[in-house]
Amino acid sequence: MTTSTLSPKKLLVAGIALSAALGLGACSSEDSASAAPASSSSSQASRPEPIASLPAIPAGGSTAVALDANFVSALGTLGLTPGTIGGATLTDGSISFPITGGTVTVFDKSSGYRPYVQGTLLHQNSGLSLTAGGTTVELTNFTVDPGTPARLFGDVAVNGQQAAASAPLFDLDGTTLNPISMDSNGNAVLQGTTVKLSPEAAGLLNQTFGTDALEGGLVIGIATITVPTS
């Protein structure tokens, strides 16, 4: 399939693919079963032609998360103060990270090829900080990976020293995802994915801040992804 010309229609298809990708965070039991290779002769052995492919997602969009009230309350109880890094913003209870690039390829779901959505969505040089007393944890350089399950990875630093690279920070639950829409500027908008704290991130934060209050699965908020289409 030739994808050298990124027409608005092709970009919209890519947006739909991203929607499907984030939905993989909580596939149905039927989808989970079909995702596993049945044998060495399964469709995993031969890669079909994709139905849409975007080799370079344009910068200019954003991933915003409307923070859940219980998460904000938990931060207050633990004495943690959230902040932003780089191009991220925190306004009216929503934190936003600029999209800096990525790629996405989508295959026909009915073909049985898995994962049927592949790619990454990059958010370089921005992130979230959590501070308590003299300790600051920085979570930066987010990458959305539409695997099974869908997760968000990022770098972790404690007081300026790297603690982990490309660590799984958040799990993405797509059962709450709304149908794709277009805003007044012609951008594709994907709203409704639930962002949850990963067990790995919960363990790291508990160890760093000397608590056991954080658990994997804690709802961080609801994501809205805005992808340019021109």
Secondary structure by P-SEA (a helix, b strand, c coil): cccccccaaaaaaaaaaaaaaaacccccaaaaaaacccccccccccccccccccccccccbbbbbcccaaaaaaaaaacccccccccccccccbbbbbbccbbbbbccccccccccccccccccccbbbbbcccbbbbbcbbbbbcccccbbbbbbbccccccccccccbbbbccccccccccccbbbbbcbbbbbbcaaaaaaaaaaacccccccccccbbbbbbbbcc
